[in-house]
Amino acid sequence: MHQSKTKKIAISLALLLTMLFSAQAAEITSLIPIGHTVGIKMSAQGVLVVRLNEVQTPDGPACPARDAGVAEGDMITKVNGTEIDSNDSLQKQIALSAGQPVSLEIVRDGGSQTLTAKPMADEKGVFRIGVLARDSMAGIGTLTYVDPETGAFGSLGHGICDSETGVLMPLKEGSVLYSVVGSVQKGKVGEPGALQGEFAADSDIGSVRENTDSGIFGTLTDSSLYASLESVPVASADEVQVGDAEILANVSGDTVERYQVQVVKVYPADDEYGRGMMLRVTDQALLDQTGGIVQGMSGSPVLQNGKIIGAVTHVLVNDPTCGYAIGIQRMLEEMTN
């Protein structure tokens, strides 16, 4: 009886929180759609194990990390209680062990656990545990929108994941930088294209505070990309419909243009893959230049009937003229969560 009552209270609380976050998102009734590319830099909260490697020891190959239970996609956050924030700090702690067992605190599937590994010396006498790890990444994406009252922005419409493991990078800190598009690798059937962006490492225009499945979110500290732009209303989920729409995209230099697309399908709010809608590019100018949707266009805002309805997220590998977009309400709920 007591457990049943506790469960009911927990469910009620979850419903209340969902309603609260939805209400916060609903309070944002207008946004400035941007569509300009930015450079994105992120450092991870720990080091991500991308690959397990054999340590070439005088007695033959071995992998202490694998023997300890470490798996690709794990995030190593501490070694012997010392926080790890880079590959250098990881290797330093392993070297200090002088071959004695070390405790590895890892995060896997959202939970923490501690494993014990015994470093082994390679043929040069350097102690290793046999991991290839990543502590940061950089790339190009597109700013979707900014709230002119707060400077809060949303971008990409999907999370930043490690390309080899597919794991969402736990964010320690990040920034967005001013970017221009230098060239375009045109998309073809079976070969997704890409924008080739250029950005300087010291040209920060904002900070990233969250990396989520629905996009990256943060605050712009430089208003130059949106100071001359106007806000548009935010569409509710039930206003999105099959038919004509447009996207704002930056596929050359630093110019943002409007391109015609079609919303060919609208997915239910509980779509298991997080899709909001399917788009088809119909604008010949964009098709001639990029072949359709290419990497780097993720985050390009989608507008319909004068309202912002979502952001481009993915291209269909077998048809670059088509891709998916996330609904704007989903992005706002994640931002206000």
Long-range contacts (C-beta under 8 A, 24 or more apart in sequence): 21-333, 21-336, 21-337, 22-333, 24-333, 24-336, 25-329, 25-332, 25-333, 25-335, 25-336, 28-147, 28-234, 28-332, 28-336, 29-233, 29-234, 30-231, 30-232, 30-233, 30-234, 31-145, 31-146, 31-147, 31-148, 31-231, 31-232, 31-234, 31-308, 31-328, 32-145, 32-146, 32-147, 32-148, 32-226, 32-229, 32-230, 32-231, 32-232, 33-144, 33-145, 33-229, 33-232, 33-248, 33-301, 33-303, 33-308, 34-142, 34-143, 34-144, 34-145, 34-146, 34-153, 34-225, 34-226, 34-229, 34-248, 34-256, 34-301, 35-142, 35-143, 35-144, 35-247, 35-248, 35-249, 35-250, 35-256, 35-300, 35-301, 36-142, 36-143, 36-179, 36-225, 36-250, 36-254, 36-256, 37-140, 37-141, 37-142, 37-143, 37-179, 37-180, 37-181, 37-195, 37-197, 37-250, 37-296, 38-140, 38-141, 38-142, 38-143, 38-155, 38-176, 38-177, 38-178, 38-179, 38-199, 38-205, 39-138, 39-139, 39-140, 39-176, 39-177, 39-178, 39-179, 39-197, 39-199, 39-203, 40-138, 40-139, 40-140, 40-141, 40-155, 40-156, 40-160, 40-174, 40-175, 40-176, 40-177, 40-208, 40-216, 41-136, 41-137, 41-138, 41-174, 41-175, 41-176, 41-177, 41-201, 42-136, 42-137, 42-138, 42-160, 42-169, 42-171, 42-172, 42-173, 42-174, 42-208, 42-211, 43-85, 43-86, 43-135, 43-136, 43-171, 43-172, 43-173, 43-174, 44-75, 44-134, 44-135, 44-136, 44-169, 44-170, 44-171, 44-172, 45-75, 45-77, 45-85, 45-170, 45-171, 45-172, 46-75, 46-76, 46-77, 46-84, 46-85, 46-107, 46-135, 46-170, 46-172, 47-75, 47-76, 47-84, 47-85, 47-86, 47-87, 47-90, 47-133, 47-134, 47-135, 48-73, 48-74, 48-75, 48-133, 48-134, 48-135, 48-162, 48-165, 48-167, 48-169, 49-73, 49-74, 49-75, 49-76, 49-131, 49-132, 49-133, 49-165, 50-132, 50-133, 50-134, 50-162, 50-164, 50-165, 51-131, 51-132, 51-164, 52-130, 52-131, 52-132, 53-130, 53-131, 53-132, 54-130, 55-120, 55-122, 55-128, 55-129, 55-130, 56-122, 56-123, 57-120, 57-121, 57-122, 57-123, 58-121, 58-123, 62-120, 62-130, 63-129, 63-130, 64-117, 64-118, 64-119, 64-120, 64-128, 64-129, 64-130, 65-104, 65-117, 65-129, 65-130, 65-131, 66-130, 67-117, 67-118, 68-104, 68-115, 68-116, 68-117, 68-118, 68-129, 69-115, 70-104, 70-106, 70-115, 70-117, 70-129, 70-131, 71-108, 72-164, 72-165, 73-108, 73-162, 73-165, 73-166, 73-167, 74-106, 74-107, 74-108, 75-106, 75-107, 75-108, 75-167, 75-170, 76-104, 76-105, 76-106, 76-131, 76-133, 77-105, 77-106, 77-107, 77-112, 78-103, 78-104, 78-105, 79-103, 79-104, 79-105, 81-105, 85-135, 85-172, 86-135, 86-136, 87-133, 87-134, 87-135, 90-131, 90-133, 91-128, 94-119, 94-127, 94-128, 94-129, 95-126, 95-127, 97-127, 98-127, 99-127, 102-129, 104-129, 107-170, 134-162, 137-162, 137-169, 140-179, 140-195, 140-197, 140-199, 140-296, 141-216, 141-296, 141-298, 141-299, 142-249, 142-250, 142-296, 142-297, 142-298, 142-299, 142-300, 142-311, 142-312, 143-176, 143-225, 143-299, 144-215, 144-299, 144-300, 144-301, 144-311, 144-331, 145-301, 145-308, 145-311, 145-328, 146-220, 146-225, 146-226, 148-226, 148-231, 150-219, 151-206, 151-219, 151-220, 151-221, 151-223, 152-217, 152-218, 152-219, 152-335, 153-206, 153-217, 153-218, 153-219, 153-220, 154-215, 154-216, 154-217, 154-299, 154-311, 154-331, 154-332, 154-335, 155-215, 155-216, 155-217, 155-299, 156-215, 156-216, 156-298, 156-299, 156-311, 156-313, 157-214, 157-215, 157-298, 157-299, 157-310, 157-311, 157-312, 157-313, 157-325, 157-326, 157-331, 158-213, 158-214, 158-215, 158-274, 158-298, 158-313, 158-314, 158-326, 159-211, 159-212, 159-213, 159-214, 159-215, 159-216, 160-211, 160-216, 168-211, 168-212, 168-213, 169-211, 170-211, 171-208, 171-209, 171-210, 171-211, 173-207, 173-208, 174-207, 174-208, 174-209, 174-211, 174-216, 174-218, 175-204, 175-206, 175-207, 175-208, 176-204, 176-205, 176-206, 176-207, 176-208, 176-218, 176-220, 177-201, 177-203, 177-204, 177-205, 178-203, 178-205, 178-222, 178-224, 178-225, 179-254, 180-253, 180-254, 181-250, 181-251, 181-252, 181-253, 181-254, 181-296, 184-251, 184-252, 184-289, 184-290, 184-294, 185-294, 186-289, 186-290, 186-291, 186-294, 187-290, 187-291, 187-292, 187-293, 187-294, 187-315, 187-320, 188-291, 188-320, 189-317, 189-318, 189-319, 189-320, 190-317, 190-318, 191-317, 192-294, 192-295, 192-315, 192-317, 192-320, 193-290, 193-291, 193-292, 193-294, 193-295, 193-315, 193-320, 194-294, 194-295, 194-296, 195-251, 195-290, 195-294, 195-295, 195-296, 195-297, 196-296, 197-296, 210-334, 210-335, 212-334, 213-274, 213-334, 214-274, 214-326, 214-330, 214-331, 214-333, 214-334, 215-299, 215-311, 215-326, 215-331, 215-334, 215-335, 217-334, 217-335, 232-303, 232-306, 232-307, 232-308, 233-306, 233-307, 233-308, 234-307, 234-308, 234-328, 234-329, 234-332, 235-304, 235-305, 235-307, 235-308, 235-309, 235-328, 235-329, 236-329, 237-269, 237-327, 237-329, 239-304, 239-305, 239-307, 239-309, 240-266, 240-276, 240-277, 240-304, 240-309, 240-310, 240-327, 241-266, 241-304, 242-266, 243-304, 244-304, 245-279, 245-302, 245-303, 245-304, 245-309, 246-302, 246-303, 246-304, 247-279, 247-297, 247-300, 247-301, 247-302, 247-303, 247-312, 248-300, 248-301, 248-303, 249-286, 249-297, 249-300, 249-312, 251-286, 251-289, 251-290, 251-294, 251-297, 252-289, 257-285, 259-283, 259-285, 259-286, 261-302, 263-302, 263-304, 263-309, 264-322, 269-327, 269-330, 274-326, 274-330, 275-313, 275-324, 275-325, 275-326, 276-310, 276-324, 276-325, 276-326, 276-327, 276-330, 277-302, 277-309, 277-310, 277-324, 277-325, 277-327, 278-322, 278-323, 278-324, 278-325, 279-312, 279-322, 279-323, 279-324, 279-325, 280-321, 280-322, 281-321, 281-322, 287-321, 290-320, 291-320, 291-321, 292-319, 292-320, 292-321, 292-322, 292-323, 293-320, 293-321, 293-322, 293-323, 294-320
